[in-house]
Amino acid sequence: MANHVGNEGVVKVGSVTVAEVRSFSINMSADTTEDTVIGDTWKTHVVTQNSWTAEVTCFWDEADTTGQGAFTIGSSVTLNLYPEGASAGTSETYYTGTAIVTGWGTSQTHNGMVEATYSFQGTGALTKSTLA
């Protein structure tokens, strides 16, 4: 069984690596609708549509104009998420899809780093691929 540590992860917008990434998450879901009919003793459901969202948290870096700077509210980006790293020729799994930036916020404490969190709504399929 292969295990991976969090510091292997990489986030890219298009082909540009996003600077100062602290964490990211991907959430996929399936909508369902009930298709139970008279006479059924248990409710049944069918899948109607799938969707996905993502969130990326970084140490805020205003100089990262092509990475974090590409995440402006309402913009559409190609989001590439690499849980295992992004080294070519390694057969590592990654996820890619078009997403709309739906949220942005910062947080800071008096004795900590300023962080920026970006939220994304996928538009279309999230594709699971392997690095060649």
DSSP file (Angstrom, degrees, kcal/mol; ACC not computed):
  #  RESIDUE AA STRUCTURE BP1 BP2  ACC     N-H-->O    O-->H-N    N-H-->O    O-->H-N    TCO  KAPPA ALPHA  PHI   PSI    X-CA   Y-CA   Z-CA
    1    1 A M              0   0    0      0, 0.0     2,-0.4     0, 0.0     0, 0.0   0.000 360.0 360.0 360.0 131.0    0.0    0.0    0.0
    2    2 A A        -     0   0    0      2,-0.0     2,-0.3     0, 0.0     0, 0.0  -0.712 360.0-170.5 -88.9 135.3    1.4    3.4   -1.0
    3    3 A N        -     0   0    0     -2,-0.4     2,-0.3     2,-0.0     0, 0.0  -0.888   2.5-161.3-119.4 155.0    1.2    6.3    1.5
    4    4 A H        -     0   0    0     -2,-0.3     2,-0.3     3,-0.0    80,-0.1  -0.978  12.8-132.6-136.9 149.1    2.0    9.9    0.9
    5    5 A V    >   -     0   0    0     -2,-0.3     3,-1.9     1,-0.1     4,-0.2  -0.748  27.6-115.7-100.6 152.2    2.8   12.8    3.0
    6    6 A G  G >  S+     0   0    0     -2,-0.3     3,-1.6     1,-0.3    -1,-0.1   0.750 107.4  69.1 -59.4 -28.5    1.1   16.2    2.6
    7    7 A N  G 3  S+     0   0    0      1,-0.3    -1,-0.3    77,-0.0    77,-0.1   0.510  85.6  71.2 -74.9   0.4    4.2   18.1    1.6
    8    8 A E  G <  S+     0   0    0     -3,-1.9    -1,-0.3    75,-0.2    -2,-0.2   0.683  77.7 109.7 -79.8 -19.0    4.3   16.2   -1.7
    9    9 A G    <   -     0   0    0     -3,-1.6     2,-0.3    -4,-0.2    77,-0.1  -0.173  45.7-173.9 -66.5 149.6    1.2   18.1   -2.9
   10   10 A V  E     -A   82   0A   0     72,-1.8    72,-3.0    75,-0.1     2,-0.4  -0.994  10.3-157.5-141.1 142.1    1.3   20.7   -5.7
   11   11 A V  E     -A   81   0A   0      7,-0.3     7,-2.9    -2,-0.3     2,-0.4  -0.986  14.1-177.0-120.3 132.6   -1.4   23.1   -7.0
   12   12 A K  E     -AB  80  17A   0     68,-2.7    68,-2.7    -2,-0.4     2,-0.6  -0.970  23.7-150.0-127.0 145.5   -1.2   24.6  -10.5
   13   13 A V  E >  S-AB  79  16A   0      3,-2.6     3,-1.9    -2,-0.4     2,-0.4  -0.962  84.8 -39.9-108.7 110.8   -3.3   27.0  -12.3
   14   14 A G  T 3  S-     0   0    0     64,-2.9    -2,-0.1    -2,-0.6    66,-0.1  -0.611 126.3 -29.9  64.5-124.8   -2.9   25.9  -15.9
   15   15 A S  T 3  S+     0   0    0     -2,-0.4     2,-0.5    -3,-0.1    -1,-0.2   0.371 117.2 103.1-101.9   3.5    0.8   25.1  -16.1
   16   16 A V  E <  S-B   13   0A   0     -3,-1.9    -3,-2.6    50,-0.2     2,-0.3  -0.760  70.3-130.5 -93.8 126.2    1.9   27.6  -13.4
   17   17 A T  E     -B   12   0A   0     -2,-0.5     2,-0.3    -5,-0.2    -5,-0.3  -0.585  22.5-125.6 -74.0 130.9    2.7   26.3   -9.9
   18   18 A V    >   -     0   0    0     -7,-2.9     3,-0.6    -2,-0.3    -7,-0.3  -0.627  28.6-124.7 -78.9 132.1    0.9   28.3   -7.2
   19   19 A A  T 3  S+     0   0    0     -2,-0.3    42,-0.1     1,-0.2    -1,-0.1  -0.408  77.9   9.4 -78.7 151.3    3.3   29.7   -4.6
   20   20 A E  T 3  S+     0   0    0      1,-0.2    39,-2.7    38,-0.1    -1,-0.2   0.719  74.4 179.2  62.1  30.1    3.1   29.1   -0.8
   21   21 A V  E <   +C   58   0A   0     -3,-0.6    37,-0.3    37,-0.2    -1,-0.2  -0.459  13.0 176.9 -67.6 130.4    0.4   26.4   -0.8
   22   22 A R  E     -     0   0A   0     35,-3.4     2,-0.3     1,-0.4    36,-0.2   0.763  63.4 -21.1 -99.2 -38.2   -0.4   25.2    2.7
   23   23 A S  E     -C   57   0A   0     34,-1.9    34,-2.8     2,-0.0    -1,-0.4  -0.985  53.0-165.2-164.4 160.7   -3.2   22.8    2.0
   24   24 A F  E     -C   56   0A   0     -2,-0.3     2,-0.3    32,-0.2    32,-0.2  -0.986   4.7-162.4-150.9 157.4   -5.9   21.9   -0.5
   25   25 A S  E     -C   55   0A   0     30,-2.3    30,-1.9    -2,-0.3     2,-0.4  -0.981   5.0-158.1-139.3 151.6   -9.0   19.8   -0.7
   26   26 A I  E     -C   54   0A   0     -2,-0.3     2,-0.4    28,-0.2    28,-0.2  -0.995   9.4-171.6-127.2 133.7  -11.1   18.3   -3.4
   27   27 A N  E     -C   53   0A   0     26,-2.8    26,-2.5    -2,-0.4     2,-0.4  -0.979   1.3-174.0-131.0 121.2  -14.7   17.2   -2.8
   28   28 A M  E     +C   52   0A   0     -2,-0.4     2,-0.3    24,-0.2    24,-0.2  -0.872   9.6 176.0-110.1 145.9  -16.8   15.3   -5.3
   29   29 A S  E     -C   51   0A   0     22,-2.7    22,-2.5    -2,-0.4     2,-0.4  -0.971  22.5-140.2-146.1 161.1  -20.5   14.6   -4.9
   30   30 A A  E     -C   50   0A   0     -2,-0.3    20,-0.3    20,-0.2     2,-0.2  -0.990  16.6-139.7-123.9 127.2  -23.4   13.0   -6.8
   31   31 A D  E     -     0   0A   0     18,-3.7    17,-2.7    -2,-0.4    18,-0.4  -0.594  24.5-166.6 -78.6 146.0  -26.9   14.4   -6.8
   32   32 A T  E     -C   47   0A   0     15,-0.3     2,-0.4    -2,-0.2    15,-0.2  -0.910  12.5-157.6-130.5 160.6  -29.7   11.8   -6.5
   33   33 A T  E     -C   46   0A   0     13,-2.2    13,-2.3    -2,-0.3     2,-0.2  -0.987  29.3-107.4-135.0 148.7  -33.4   11.8   -7.0
   34   34 A E  E     +C   45   0A   0     -2,-0.4    11,-0.3    11,-0.2     9,-0.0  -0.537  30.0 176.7 -76.7 136.4  -35.9    9.4   -5.6
   35   35 A D        +     0   0    0      9,-2.6    10,-0.2    -2,-0.2     2,-0.1  -0.036  27.2 144.9-127.6  31.3  -37.5    6.9   -8.0
   36   36 A T        -     0   0    0      8,-0.5     2,-0.3     1,-0.0     7,-0.1  -0.434  29.4-162.5 -69.7 141.7  -39.6    4.9   -5.5
   37   37 A V    >   -     0   0    0     -2,-0.1     3,-2.2     1,-0.1    -2,-0.1  -0.802  34.0 -72.5-122.3 166.1  -42.9    3.6   -6.9
   38   38 A I  T 3  S+     0   0    0     -2,-0.3     3,-0.1     1,-0.3    -1,-0.1  -0.309 119.9  30.9 -56.1 134.9  -46.1    2.3   -5.3
   39   39 A G  T 3  S+     0   0    0      1,-0.4    -1,-0.3    -3,-0.0     2,-0.2   0.110  86.9 122.7 100.1 -20.9  -45.6   -1.1   -3.8
   40   40 A D    <   -     0   0    0     -3,-2.2    -1,-0.4     1,-0.1     3,-0.1  -0.537  46.1-162.5 -71.9 139.5  -41.9   -0.6   -3.0
   41   41 A T  S    S+     0   0    0     -2,-0.2     2,-0.4     1,-0.1    -1,-0.1   0.606  76.7  46.1 -96.2 -15.0  -41.1   -1.1    0.7
   42   42 A W  S    S-     0   0    0      0, 0.0    -1,-0.1     0, 0.0     2,-0.1  -0.977  90.2-112.4-125.5 141.1  -37.8    0.7    0.6
   43   43 A K        -     0   0    0     -2,-0.4     2,-0.3    -7,-0.1    -2,-0.1  -0.444  33.6-160.4 -66.6 143.0  -37.1    4.0   -1.0
   44   44 A T        -     0   0    0     -2,-0.1    -9,-2.6    -4,-0.0    -8,-0.5  -0.922   5.8-166.6-125.5 155.4  -34.8    3.9   -4.1
   45   45 A H  E     -C   34   0A   0     -2,-0.3     2,-0.3   -11,-0.3   -11,-0.2  -0.945   8.0-153.7-138.9 155.8  -32.7    6.6   -5.7
   46   46 A V  E     -C   33   0A   0    -13,-2.3   -13,-2.2    -2,-0.3     2,-0.3  -0.948  29.4-107.0-128.2 153.0  -30.8    7.2   -8.9
   47   47 A V  E     +C   32   0A   0     -2,-0.3   -15,-0.3   -15,-0.2     3,-0.1  -0.597  34.3 174.3 -77.0 135.7  -27.9    9.4   -9.6
   48   48 A T  E     -     0   0A   0    -17,-2.7     2,-0.3     1,-0.4    -1,-0.2   0.811  59.9  -7.8-106.5 -56.4  -28.7   12.5  -11.7
   49   49 A Q  E     -     0   0A   0    -18,-0.4   -18,-3.7     2,-0.0    -1,-0.4  -0.988  56.4-138.6-145.8 152.3  -25.6   14.7  -11.9
   50   50 A N  E     +C   30   0A   0     -2,-0.3     2,-0.3   -20,-0.3   -20,-0.2  -0.743  22.7 175.8-105.8 157.1  -22.1   14.9  -10.4
   51   51 A S  E     -C   29   0A   0    -22,-2.5   -22,-2.7    -2,-0.3     2,-0.3  -0.963  10.9-156.3-151.6 168.5  -20.2   17.9   -9.2
   52   52 A W  E     -C   28   0A   0     -2,-0.3    70,-2.7   -24,-0.2     2,-0.3  -0.996   4.8-171.9-149.4 153.6  -17.0   18.9   -7.5
   53   53 A T  E     -CD  27 121A   0    -26,-2.5   -26,-2.8    -2,-0.3     2,-0.3  -0.913   6.9-165.3-135.2 163.3  -15.5   21.7   -5.4
   54   54 A A  E     -CD  26 120A   0     66,-1.7    66,-2.6    -2,-0.3     2,-0.3  -0.974   6.2-159.6-146.0 160.1  -12.0   22.5   -4.2
   55   55 A E  E     -CD  25 119A   0    -30,-1.9   -30,-2.3    -2,-0.3     2,-0.4  -0.993   5.3-167.8-142.4 137.4  -10.4   24.8   -1.7
   56   56 A V  E     -CD  24 118A   0     62,-2.4    62,-3.1    -2,-0.3     2,-0.5  -0.993   2.6-164.6-127.7 129.7   -6.7   26.0   -1.6
   57   57 A T  E     +CD  23 117A   0    -34,-2.8   -35,-3.4    -2,-0.4   -34,-1.9  -0.964  17.2 169.1-116.0 131.5   -5.1   27.7    1.4
   58   58 A C  E     -CD  21 116A   0     58,-2.9    58,-2.8    -2,-0.5     2,-0.6  -0.896  46.3 -99.2-131.6 158.3   -1.8   29.5    0.9
   59   59 A F  E     - D   0 115A   0    -39,-2.7    56,-0.3    -2,-0.3     2,-0.1  -0.763  64.0-101.0 -69.8 127.2    0.5   31.9    2.8
   60   60 A W        +     0   0    0     54,-2.1     2,-0.4    -2,-0.6    54,-0.2  -0.311  48.6 177.1 -60.8 127.3   -0.6   35.1    1.1
   61   61 A D    >   -     0   0    0    -42,-0.1     3,-1.7     3,-0.1     7,-0.2  -0.837  15.0-176.1-136.6  94.5    1.9   36.1   -1.6
   62   62 A E  T 3  S+     0   0    0     -2,-0.4    -1,-0.1     1,-0.3    -2,-0.0   0.677  84.5  64.5 -66.2 -16.3    0.9   39.2   -3.5
   63   63 A A  T 3  S+     0   0    0      1,-0.2     2,-2.0     2,-0.1    -1,-0.3   0.619  77.7  87.8 -80.4 -12.8    4.0   38.8   -5.7
   64   64 A D    < > +     0   0    0     -3,-1.7     5,-2.9     1,-0.2     3,-0.4  -0.497  53.0 159.8 -83.8  70.1    2.6   35.5   -7.1
   65   65 A T  T   5S+     0   0    0     -2,-2.0    -1,-0.2     1,-0.2    -2,-0.1   0.738  70.2  41.1 -71.1 -24.5    0.7   37.3   -9.9
   66   66 A T  T   5S+     0   0    0     -3,-0.2    -1,-0.2     3,-0.2   -50,-0.2   0.558 125.1  33.6-101.5  -8.9    0.3   34.3  -12.1
   67   67 A G  T > 5S+     0   0    0     -3,-0.4     3,-1.4   -55,-0.1     4,-0.4   0.691 136.4  11.9-103.0 -89.9   -0.5   31.7   -9.4
   68   68 A Q  G > 5S+     0   0    0      1,-0.3     3,-1.6     2,-0.2    -3,-0.2   0.852 125.8  63.3 -57.9 -34.4   -2.5   33.2   -6.5
   69   69 A G  G 3 <S+     0   0    0     -5,-2.9    -1,-0.3     1,-0.3    -4,-0.2   0.719  93.6  61.5 -64.9 -20.9   -3.1   36.3   -8.6
   70   70 A A  G <  S+     0   0    0     -3,-1.4     2,-1.6    -6,-0.3    -1,-0.3   0.632  83.4  86.3 -78.2 -13.5   -5.0   34.2  -11.1
   71   71 A F    <   +     0   0    0     -3,-1.6     2,-0.4    -4,-0.4    -1,-0.2  -0.490  57.6 152.2 -90.3  68.2   -7.6   33.4   -8.5
   72   72 A T    >   -     0   0    0     -2,-1.6     3,-2.5     1,-0.1    29,-0.3  -0.785  56.5 -89.4 -97.8 143.5   -9.9   36.4   -8.8
   73   73 A I  T 3  S+     0   0    0     -2,-0.4    29,-0.2     1,-0.3     3,-0.1  -0.208 111.9  13.4 -53.1 129.6  -13.5   36.1   -7.9
   74   74 A G  T 3  S+     0   0    0     27,-3.1    -1,-0.3     1,-0.3     2,-0.1   0.285  95.2 129.6  88.4  -9.5  -15.6   35.0  -10.8
   75   75 A S    <   -     0   0    0     -3,-2.5    26,-2.7    26,-0.2     2,-0.5  -0.446  55.0-131.7 -79.2 154.2  -12.7   34.0  -13.0
   76   76 A S  E     + E   0 100A   0     24,-0.2     2,-0.3    -2,-0.1    24,-0.2  -0.909  32.8 174.5-104.4 128.3  -12.6   30.6  -14.7
   77   77 A V  E     - E   0  99A   0     22,-3.0    22,-2.8    -2,-0.5     2,-0.8  -0.920  38.2-118.0-132.2 155.9   -9.3   28.7  -14.3
   78   78 A T  E     - E   0  98A   0     -2,-0.3   -64,-2.9    20,-0.2     2,-0.5  -0.876  38.2-158.9 -90.8 112.3   -7.9   25.3  -15.2
   79   79 A L  E     -AE  13  97A   0     18,-2.8    18,-1.8    -2,-0.8     2,-0.5  -0.823  11.4-171.8-100.5 127.2   -7.1   23.9  -11.8
   80   80 A N  E     -AE  12  96A   0    -68,-2.7   -68,-2.7    -2,-0.5     2,-0.5  -0.979   3.6-169.8-121.0 119.7   -4.6   21.0  -11.5
   81   81 A L  E     -AE  11  95A   0     14,-3.1    14,-2.7    -2,-0.5   -70,-0.2  -0.946   4.3-171.9-118.1 121.5   -4.3   19.3   -8.1
   82   82 A Y  E >   +A   10   0A   0    -72,-3.0   -72,-1.8    -2,-0.5     3,-0.9  -0.845   9.5 176.6-116.6  91.7   -1.4   16.9   -7.4
   83   83 A P  T 3  S+     0   0    0      0, 0.0   -75,-0.2     0, 0.0   -74,-0.2   0.805  87.6  39.9 -63.9 -28.3   -1.8   15.1   -4.1
   84   84 A E  T 3  S-     0   0    0      9,-0.8     3,-0.2     1,-0.4   -75,-0.2   0.334 123.2 -92.1-103.6   5.5    1.4   13.0   -4.8
   85   85 A G    <   -     0   0    0     -3,-0.9    -1,-0.4   -75,-0.1   -75,-0.1  -0.387  30.3 -99.9 102.6 172.8    3.5   15.7   -6.4
   86   86 A A        +     0   0    0    -78,-0.2     2,-0.5    -2,-0.1    -1,-0.1  -0.117  59.2 143.4-129.0  36.7    4.1   16.8  -10.0
   87   87 A S    >   -     0   0    0     -3,-0.2     3,-1.0     1,-0.1     5,-0.3  -0.685  51.8-119.5 -82.1 124.4    7.3   15.1  -11.1
   88   88 A A  T 3  S+     0   0    0     -2,-0.5    -1,-0.1     1,-0.2    -2,-0.1  -0.259  93.3  23.6 -60.8 146.0    7.2   14.0  -14.7
   89   89 A G  T 3  S+     0   0    0      3,-0.1    -1,-0.2     1,-0.1    43,-0.1   0.643  91.3 106.9  77.1  16.1    7.6   10.3  -15.4
   90   90 A T  S <  S-     0   0    0     -3,-1.0    42,-0.1     2,-0.1    -2,-0.1   0.485  79.5-128.6-106.5  -3.7    6.5    9.2  -11.9
   91   91 A S        +     0   0    0     40,-0.7     2,-0.3     1,-0.2    41,-0.1   0.817  51.5 161.0  58.3  33.2    3.0    7.7  -12.7
   92   92 A E        -     0   0    0     -5,-0.3    39,-2.9     1,-0.1     2,-0.2  -0.617  39.4-116.1 -87.1 146.4    1.6    9.9   -9.9
   93   93 A T  E     + F   0 130A   0     -2,-0.3    -9,-0.8    37,-0.2     2,-0.3  -0.546  38.2 168.3 -80.9 141.2   -2.2   10.6   -9.8
   94   94 A Y  E     - F   0 129A   0     35,-2.3    35,-3.0    -2,-0.2     2,-0.4  -0.961  25.6-132.1-146.0 166.5   -3.5   14.1  -10.2
   95   95 A Y  E     -EF  81 128A   0    -14,-2.7   -14,-3.1    -2,-0.3     2,-0.4  -0.956  22.1-178.8-123.3 138.2   -6.9   15.8  -10.8
   96   96 A T  E     +EF  80 127A   0     31,-2.2    31,-3.1    -2,-0.4     2,-0.3  -0.993  14.2 133.2-139.5 145.1   -7.7   18.5  -13.4
   97   97 A G  E     -E   79   0A   0    -18,-1.8   -18,-2.8    -2,-0.4     2,-0.4  -0.967  52.8 -88.4-175.4 165.1  -10.7   20.5  -14.3
   98   98 A T  E     +E   78   0A   0     27,-0.4    25,-2.9    25,-0.4     2,-0.3  -0.730  48.9 179.1 -86.2 134.3  -12.1   23.9  -15.1
   99   99 A A  E     -EG  77 122A   0    -22,-2.8   -22,-3.0    -2,-0.4     2,-0.5  -0.972  27.3-132.7-138.2 151.0  -13.3   25.8  -12.0
  100  100 A I  E     -EG  76 121A   0     21,-2.6    21,-2.3    -2,-0.3     2,-0.7  -0.884  29.2-121.9-100.0 132.1  -14.8   29.1  -11.2
  101  101 A V  E     + G   0 120A   0    -26,-2.7   -27,-3.1    -2,-0.5    19,-0.3  -0.650  39.7 168.5 -74.2 114.2  -13.3   31.0   -8.3
  102  102 A T  E     +     0   0A   0     17,-2.2     2,-0.3    -2,-0.7    18,-0.2   0.544  55.4  24.1-107.3 -11.1  -16.2   31.5   -5.9
  103  103 A G  E     + G   0 119A   0     16,-1.4    16,-2.2   -31,-0.0     2,-0.3  -0.998  48.6 178.2-157.0 151.0  -14.5   32.7   -2.8
  104  104 A W  E     + G   0 118A   0     -2,-0.3     2,-0.3    14,-0.2    14,-0.2  -0.964  16.0 156.2-151.2 135.6  -11.5   34.4   -1.4
  105  105 A G  E     - G   0 117A   0     12,-1.8    12,-3.0    -2,-0.3     2,-0.3  -0.988  24.4-142.1-155.0 159.9  -10.6   35.3    2.1
  106  106 A T  E     - G   0 116A   0     -2,-0.3     2,-0.3    10,-0.2    10,-0.2  -0.896  11.1-170.1-122.8 155.9   -7.6   36.0    4.4
  107  107 A S  E     + G   0 115A   0      8,-2.1     8,-2.8    -2,-0.3     2,-0.3  -0.992  10.4 166.9-141.3 149.6   -6.9   35.2    8.0
  108  108 A Q        -     0   0    0     -2,-0.3     2,-0.3     6,-0.2     6,-0.1  -0.991  17.0-156.9-158.8 153.0   -4.2   36.4   10.2
  109  109 A T    >   -     0   0    0     -2,-0.3     3,-1.4     4,-0.2    -2,-0.0  -0.873  37.8-106.4-127.4 164.8   -3.2   36.4   13.9
  110  110 A H  T 3  S+     0   0    0     -2,-0.3    -1,-0.0     1,-0.3     0, 0.0   0.747 120.7  31.6 -64.6 -22.3   -0.8   38.7   15.8
  111  111 A N  T 3  S+     0   0    0      2,-0.1    -1,-0.3     0, 0.0     2,-0.2   0.061 113.8  67.7-123.2  25.7    1.8   35.9   16.0
  112  112 A G  S <  S-     0   0    0     -3,-1.4     2,-0.2     1,-0.0     3,-0.0  -0.718  83.3 -82.0-134.4-175.9    1.2   34.0   12.7
  113  113 A M        -     0   0    0     -2,-0.2     2,-0.4    -5,-0.1    -4,-0.2  -0.563  43.7-107.9 -88.2 151.9    1.4   34.2    9.0
  114  114 A V        -     0   0    0     -2,-0.2   -54,-2.1   -54,-0.2     2,-0.3  -0.696  41.5-164.6 -78.1 128.2   -1.2   35.9    6.7
  115  115 A E  E     -DG  59 107A   0     -8,-2.8    -8,-2.1    -2,-0.4     2,-0.4  -0.873  12.4-154.8-116.5 149.9   -3.1   33.2    4.9
  116  116 A A  E     -DG  58 106A   0    -58,-2.8   -58,-2.9    -2,-0.3     2,-0.5  -0.982   7.5-161.0-120.8 135.5   -5.4   33.3    1.8
  117  117 A T  E     -DG  57 105A   0    -12,-3.0   -12,-1.8    -2,-0.4     2,-0.4  -0.975   4.5-165.0-120.1 129.9   -8.1   30.7    1.2
  118  118 A Y  E     -DG  56 104A   0    -62,-3.1   -62,-2.4    -2,-0.5     2,-0.4  -0.931   3.9-156.1-116.4 134.9   -9.6   30.3   -2.3
  119  119 A S  E     -DG  55 103A   0    -16,-2.2   -17,-2.2    -2,-0.4   -16,-1.4  -0.885  10.3-166.2-112.7 144.4  -12.8   28.4   -3.0
  120  120 A F  E     -DG  54 101A   0    -66,-2.6   -66,-1.7    -2,-0.4     2,-0.5  -0.974  15.5-155.5-133.4 142.0  -13.7   26.8   -6.4
  121  121 A Q  E     -DG  53 100A   0    -21,-2.3   -21,-2.6    -2,-0.4   -68,-0.2  -0.980  28.6-129.2-113.0 119.2  -16.8   25.4   -8.0
  122  122 A G  E     - G   0  99A   0    -70,-2.7     2,-0.5    -2,-0.5   -23,-0.3  -0.360  14.8-159.2 -65.7 144.6  -16.0   22.9  -10.8
  123  123 A T        -     0   0    0    -25,-2.9   -25,-0.4     2,-0.2     2,-0.2  -0.917  66.3  -9.4-126.8 104.7  -17.7   23.4  -14.1
  124  124 A G  S    S-     0   0    0     -2,-0.5   -72,-0.1   -74,-0.2     2,-0.0  -0.562 111.6 -18.3  97.4-171.4  -17.7   20.2  -16.0
  125  125 A A        -     0   0    0     -2,-0.2     2,-0.6     1,-0.1   -27,-0.4  -0.306  49.8-136.8 -73.1 148.7  -15.9   17.0  -15.1
  126  126 A L        -     0   0    0    -29,-0.1     2,-0.5    -4,-0.1   -29,-0.2  -0.945  29.4-147.6 -98.2 119.9  -13.0   16.6  -12.8
  127  127 A T  E     -F   96   0A   0    -31,-3.1   -31,-2.2    -2,-0.6     2,-0.6  -0.781   6.7-148.0 -99.4 129.7  -10.6   14.3  -14.5
  128  128 A K  E     +F   95   0A   0     -2,-0.5     2,-0.2   -33,-0.2   -33,-0.2  -0.851  32.3 166.2 -92.7 124.0   -8.3   11.8  -12.7
  129  129 A S  E     -F   94   0A   0    -35,-3.0   -35,-2.3    -2,-0.6     2,-0.4  -0.784  31.4-127.2-132.3 173.3   -5.1   11.4  -14.6
  130  130 A T  E     -F   93   0A   0     -2,-0.2   -37,-0.2   -37,-0.2     2,-0.1  -0.990  28.5-114.4-126.3 134.5   -1.6   10.0  -14.2
  131  131 A L              0   0    0    -39,-2.9   -40,-0.7    -2,-0.4   -44,-0.1  -0.407 360.0 360.0 -64.7 139.2    1.6   11.8  -14.9
  132  132 A A              0   0    0    -42,-0.1    -1,-0.1   -41,-0.1   -44,-0.1   0.419 360.0 360.0 -99.4 360.0    3.6   10.3  -17.8
